[in-house]
């Protein structure tokens, strides 16, 4: 069960971070985008290591990716609305 949670959370966090990465790319902030993608790579490696050893972990990976993207976009939208 812990592998399901770790896999879900690593993809969840990865996709939230992607929203920040893409915003930095959009603003041509090369250094900031480079830092974001480095963190994304490290966090996503955890998920990849897990689901390549146990293919059933692709289920929490997919759910984490969906949920992380949804939450990440909502966070960025709220940040934009608060300004």
Secondary structure, DSSP 4 states (H G I P E B T S, - for coil): -HHHHHHHHHHHHHHHHHHHHHHHHHTT-HHHHHHHHHHHHHHHHHHHHHHHH-GGGHHHHHHHHHHHHHHHHHHHHHHHHH-
